[in-house]
Amino acid sequence: MSDSPKRTRRYVLAERPATPTGPLHDSVLRYEDDVPVPRLDAGQVLGRVEWMSLDVATRGWMNDTRSYVAPAPLGEAMRALGAGTVSASEHPDFAVGDRVCGSLGWQEDAVVDGATLRRVPDGVPLEASLNILGIAGQTAWVGLHDIGQPRKGETVVVTAAAGGVGSIAVQLAVAAGARVIGVAGTAAKCEWVCEIGAEDCINYREEDVSAACARLCPDGVDVIFDNVGGATLDAILPHVAVNVRVVLCGAISRYEGGRGPAPLDNWFHLLPNRARMEGFIYADHEARFDEIEADLLPRLRNGELRSREHVVNGLTAAPGVLQMLFDGSNTGKLLVWISHP
Ligand SMILES: NC(=O)c1ccc[n+]([C@@H]2O[C@H](COP(=O)([O-])OP(=O)(O)OC[C@H]3O[C@@H](n4cnc5c(N)ncnc54)[C@H](OP(=O)(O)O)[C@@H]3O)[C@@H](O)[C@H]2O)c1
């Protein structure tokens, strides 16, 4: 054992939000600044949380709605992926000082079952385990390789292309030999998307997406890696090529305001083009995370894969910045950095 912390700070999910999306009322998350750290049982690990991931799904987990995973429980530290250092261990595979990641929650110190943790590889920053090597990279990898399957010379359109998942999908598609067109919400984001390999990028706030697709994809779109849904996806559909694969990764334009599914006026382009349209959840592929890491890690180490992180400082900043994912003001994977004295 080490001189591990006896007390910690955390945010507990105190009540369900009044609306399924949108800014949080103060009473949803309760800040507790002097919480006893429980004694470890056999198999448990105490992790000192240094990085916390804020994800689009975080807002959904707060709601009591039917989803791919149970709602985050009330009265417990809010659910979040995190990365940090082991400060005490009753698990044979982990020792004090080991670098780990897993579901650590909105708290500065987390007691978790060691079997749920992954090791962060040597020589990479802890936060990479929440980005290229974590949820963003795993999601982009599964969606692109399993469903998108881009071939050399094919045209891939990625929406929310400057974001955590999107920017990695762009680079994986470029690495597969495809020509990539991004879609993003500002000129600066579009510039970054081109910097990481896209041939062009459509600023959907300034340009007509359908007209831009017609101009940039004259031979049709072979793969749509879609993070946005709604009007953006609908605008791309008339431009699909024969045998298009539509990767349904996310539908962020429909989450805000609880708008739910949108009609796709242009769905009929899918049929004559023998389309495959498929959704997926990255967590279903947990058994393959080692395989995915083995592919992504060397590319991270040799600089082939780049990422941008939007870092906010301190646990207490977290509730106020979650909304950035929905108004587009995050520039890269949204992370909270927690410093420990
Ligand atoms: N299937 C899975 O297993 C899985 C796992 C993780 C994430 N996801 C999905 O992946 C997507 C990206 O997530 P992320 O965590 O990497 O977040 P992110 O892309 O870093 O941030 C979200 C971005 O979405 C864009 N956006 C927000 N509202 C929009 C709207 N109304 N229309 C168009 N774009 C909008 C914004 O970029 P702009 O400034 O460009 O608008 C914003 O920065 C989300 O849809 C998420 O649900 C899926």
The ligand as an ORCA input file, in Angstrom:
! r2SCAN-3c Opt
* xyz 0 1
  N     -21.101      4.772    -32.420
  C     -20.297      4.878    -31.362
  O     -19.930      3.896    -30.706
  C     -19.793      6.244    -30.981
  C     -18.810      6.412    -29.982
  C     -18.344      7.693    -29.703
  C     -18.880      8.802    -30.376
  N     -19.852      8.599    -31.303
  C     -20.423      9.722    -32.058
  O     -19.375     10.360    -32.757
  C     -19.737     11.721    -32.988
  C     -18.564     12.605    -32.622
  O     -18.335     12.513    -31.225
  P     -17.024     13.127    -30.552
  O     -17.051     12.686    -29.140
  O     -15.845     12.854    -31.375
  O     -17.358     14.688    -30.539
  P     -16.678     15.832    -31.415
  O     -16.827     15.480    -32.843
  O     -15.337     16.155    -30.872
  O     -17.631     17.062    -31.057
  C     -18.907     17.131    -31.551
  C     -18.909     17.993    -32.839
  O     -20.123     17.778    -33.525
  C     -20.382     18.891    -34.328
  N     -21.795     19.276    -34.222
  C     -22.478     19.590    -33.114
  N     -23.753     19.921    -33.432
  C     -23.849     19.808    -34.779
  C     -24.912     20.013    -35.703
  N     -26.116     20.405    -35.296
  N     -24.660     19.796    -37.009
  C     -23.435     19.402    -37.427
  N     -22.394     19.196    -36.581
  C     -22.602     19.396    -35.280
  C     -19.506     20.034    -33.807
  O     -18.492     20.271    -34.779
  P     -18.697     21.386    -35.926
  O     -18.144     22.666    -35.401
  O     -17.956     20.816    -37.072
  O     -20.179     21.503    -36.139
  C     -18.903     19.480    -32.536
  O     -17.611     19.991    -32.296
  C     -21.013     11.972    -32.190
  O     -22.135     11.918    -33.039
  C     -21.053     10.818    -31.205
  O     -22.358     10.509    -30.812
  C     -20.304      7.354    -31.623
*
